[in-house]
Amino acid sequence: MAEPEQKLVELKVVWNEAKDMPVSFSNVFLIQHSHAEFYLTFGSVDPPFYGPPTPAELADVQKNGVSAKSIIKLAIPPQKIGRAVSAYSRATDAIPTRPETVTGHVDGSGAVQYCTGFGQEP
């Protein structure tokens, strides 16, 4: 006996209110991907100085960077990342943009990583 043909059904997702959810501020994020998933890690970086830095402090930060505190890491299947990027793009089209630094590299596992800051002054 042949199995019945399975049909894909698209369901409407109805979001519940998120009033009780905590809100975290993020000013940096990291995008990583493997063959199976995209990983988005959102974090925060505190300013390294609260006044003009000394030349030694500035040299140290330029050499060693600043530490990002991870807030949340999301795993998104490849089938959904395109929709997420499109939705983000549509939502931010009306927001004025500022130049950012975006870097990418391949780590030891072969995954490509991208890191960018957002909401930064140039």
Secondary structure, DSSP 8 states (H G I E B T S, - for coil): ------------------TTS-----SEEEEEE-SS-EEEEEEE---S-SS---HHHHHHHHHH----EEEEEEEE-HHHHHHHHHHHHHHHTTS------EEEEE-TTS-EEEEEE-S---
